[in-house]
């Protein structure tokens, strides 16, 4: 196998001869180049190792090879890939990695140098009758210490006679590729964690009740951790626990609505620390599983702490494997967000009517912007709530720019209002980074595509006014066109004919620009105005335009908005078929 150059050295160390230190032959260089090319094209760790071993084994006519990597805890090596190693021998290698690490060959390679197998190495071999025995150990070292070992095997106990320079170079390249892939995987995993937490945060921001917070929390926590069931309890003043929500439904029905803290649940409340119980049969009494989780093979419980006070506990169980420390850290992070959200929701439910809260939240105070007279009007067609899915907002970006938004969430009542809250929250966050219509609508659309149900969408007109340039940049996402009136020009429709938000994730929305001069007036509205009905006839765009032109120029912005609402309401006989929102903006000196 390989060339005939001899090795020198002692204590099992392999030292390259002068001939081997010279450049490898064309075939070896082609092998190294081919393997490096393969390594650079893959981000899959198993694929990297398998391809490298396969190409190396075929080229060097190896009898067998096995590749071991340090475990995450760095206390032993784990078999990750092999070349032509029989199943019986693989079982032995998998069963005794810690024992093998005591051999001189392993220790030599872990110290960073290629090492020849000794008699002791053969004695520790797990399956000497497997047809192969250890030959040489090569460190996989990317420059910061070995990350693993490449073990070459032979059918005889002859000395290693492989192309040492070639193998050493391949091991170096392989170690670099493995480290790069591990870093990529860690980065990717962190990005996934951040995305999950972000989506959970957005989801929670749309909740209207403490029960919906609990339901969303359990859904995200179970998905993140792999648990099959979960429960969320609130701590009451008497020291017992009130069940807020448990999933799945049949599990919820098994738990009493009020229970005394016991075992792990009681320990969590008292210590304010998370706990994992992965072997409940052998755990001590104070961390035994609560009765409602008896029979589980594992358990993870974390406290819900808000403003320095433990308000409850979040429990997970039923995972097919053990809960890890990473699982615990992730759920603790989620629990911190949940605790604050949940406590706020509980306070709101205690002190206020939910419709009143949403009314104040979704319909902001009209700002007093320099050089602008702004008027608004809102009316809900929903009998059971004071608000619906129509909304408007004003985002003062800086001293010279203000964004004006008018939108409509598909649907009515509380559910539409929940989505509206989420949209306004996202709008403010996005506009603080880049307030231009194209940027805001693009990123808002991506977020909504991940959050909305298949049948939901949002229409919106977004306009950004710059006092310095006297320009109005705007985009209309499936929304009725805004109207721009001027004393000495025809009323202009500001529309881009674009799609609603929440339908196609990577859609780019069109951004247009127009002048907004002294004396001009802008009207934003929802389709509740034009679709106000009298029998089967709609109020329509023509009546809207006529009403607008009669009012504008002679009245304040508030009066303009009020005039349009009254006209639509009279036309419908005082019974609007849909919510409506109106924003009138008049340019002043």
Secondary structure, DSSP 8 states (H G I E B T S, - for coil): -------B-STTB-B--HHHHS---HHHHHHHHHHHHHHHT---HHHHHHHHHHHHHHHHT-SEEEEEEE-TTSSSEEEEEEES--HHHHHHHHH-HHHHTTSHHHHHHHTTS-EE--HHHHHT-TTGGGS-EEEEEEEEESSSSEEEEEEEEESS-----S-HHHHHHHHHHHHHHHHHHHHHHHHHHHHHHHHHHHHHHHHHHT--SHHHHHHHHHHHHHHHHT-SEEEEEEE-TTS-EEEEEEESHHHHTTS-SEE---HHHHHHHHH---EEES-TTTS-GGG---GGGTT-S-EEEEEEEETTEEEEEEEEE--SS---HHHHHHHHHHHHHHHHHHHHHHHHHHHS-HHHHHHHHHB------TTEEEEEEEE---TT-S--SEEEEEEE-SSSEEEEEEEEESS-HHHHHHHHHHHHHHHHHHHTT--SHHHHHHHHHHHHHHHS-TT--EEEEEEEEETTTTEEEEEEES---EEEEETTEEEEEE---B--BTS-TT-----EEEE--TT-EEEEE-HHHHT-EETTEE-HHHHHHHHHHHHTTTS-HHHHHHHHHHHHHHHTTT--SS-EEEEEEEE--
